[in-house]
Amino acid sequence: MMSAKETALHAASEAAFGSCARGDTDGLSDRDFLIVDDDLEVLRARAAALKADGLSVASYTFRKLENLAGRGALFIQHLRLEASISADRDGRLAALLATFCPKDGYEPELKDNARLASLIATVPAGSLFELWAADVLYVTVRNFGVLWLAGRGKYVFAYDRILEALYEEGMLDARGVADLRQLRFLKSLYRGDHTGTIGVVRQKVRAALAGLPRDHFPANLRIVSAEEVLAAPAPPVGAPSYIILRDLEKRMLAARFLLGGTFDDPALAALNGWVRDPRVYANLSARRAPALRDKLTALTECRCQVLVG
């Protein structure tokens, strides 16, 4: 006889959100889907099934989602305003969303987002690095818009609508909006493991940066060597996990360039695969980052010694 876990077809609570729920999907849209359950095995099995159908899955335990709500995370407000709930055993998800209240302001989160954006101030030459910078800039522009507008009582989550709202607030001009809109396409190239033309993507990223507020984004993108990326100081202890992990990704790309694109070490090979699934960043413990950074540095140092020898 199969157990209840083996026969379960759904998580306790499930909902579509993002463009699928809003009804404004296009060729670049992810199919965002939320699953919530107390049982990690159920979450793993359900997430695998949904990903096989092409969905981008946000997987949470109720405890983790409740912790986010307690911190005033705007992801909960996003769900509250736009999620389309398809399953909700005992009504736990609906009750959580109904009682959520955003914070009055998000200054700490804006400062963290500025630290994340600072990662693209220096990148090695090459289309992959430039597309990585475009991806990070897209994420930080979207984050900035959501957080800054929320501090003014406006809750907007669609990227194009965020740009329009920032324009209405006088934070962007028309040229800036046009340049920033291109980041969404460049982000899709990066996450789809495609390539761009060296220098062209860099110019688009620089144009996008030119229209953004200097106290929240770097003024420019400077080209450095892959060795310089690996030698740069790591994010400080206590930095948000997402910053640590995107910094680690930048170092991984530099190491791949120096080593010819492959890793024999299983942990580094796994890191190489995480780039294809941005959701992993939210679930990967930053405690693993220091050891992975050390491995990347050691491997590239050995490679350089062999080449010099």
Number of C-alpha atoms within 10 A of each C-alpha: 5 7 7 9 12 11 10 13 12 20 25 22 22 22 20 23 23 21 19 18 19 14 9 10 13 9 7 11 13 17 18 18 23 22 26 27 23 14 14 14 13 22 21 12 16 20 22 14 15 14 13 10 10 12 17 19 21 20 23 19 18 19 12 13 18 18 12 14 20 14 12 18 20 22 14 23 21 18 20 19 16 18 24 18 18 10 17 19 13 10 11 15 24 17 11 15 18 13 9 17 16 19 14 11 16 19 12 10 16 19 14 17 23 20 19 24 22 20 20 26 15 18 23 22 16 17 19 22 26 29 27 24 27 29 23 20 25 24 18 22 25 21 20 23 25 26 25 19 20 19 16 10 13 14 20 20 22 17 20 15 12 22 25 18 19 19 15 11 11 10 16 19 16 13 12 18 20 15 17 27 15 16 24 18 14 24 22 18 19 22 15 12 12 13 16 17 12 15 13 12 24 24 13 18 26 18 17 24 21 18 20 19 12 12 9 19 24 20 16 17 20 13 16 13 13 22 18 14 20 23 11 10 8 17 17 9 8 8 14 16 18 19 22 22 21 18 21 22 20 21 25 26 22 24 25 17 18 17 16 8 12 13 18 7 12 9 13 17 13 11 18 17 10 15 20 13 12 12 14 15 18 13 13 14 13 19 10 11 19 13 11 17 18 11 16 23 18 12 16 20 16 12 15 14 10 9 8 7 6
